Amino acid sequence: MSGKPTEAVKMGAYAGPADFYFNAKENSVMIPDLLGDSVYPVTVDFSIKK
């Protein structure tokens, strides 16, 4: 709302993240770690804070 960038999600270091999937029902993003052979769900908070 202020026009200034803010960090919405704290992410760790992933080795080769690509091809993200957004799950709208659960407000989460699935992040595949291609070199680590894993997939991580990250919850996204879309609430507007004033």
Secondary structure, 3 states (H helix, E strand, C coil): CCCCCCCCCCCCCCCCECCCEEECCCCEEEEEECCCCEEEEEECCCCCCC
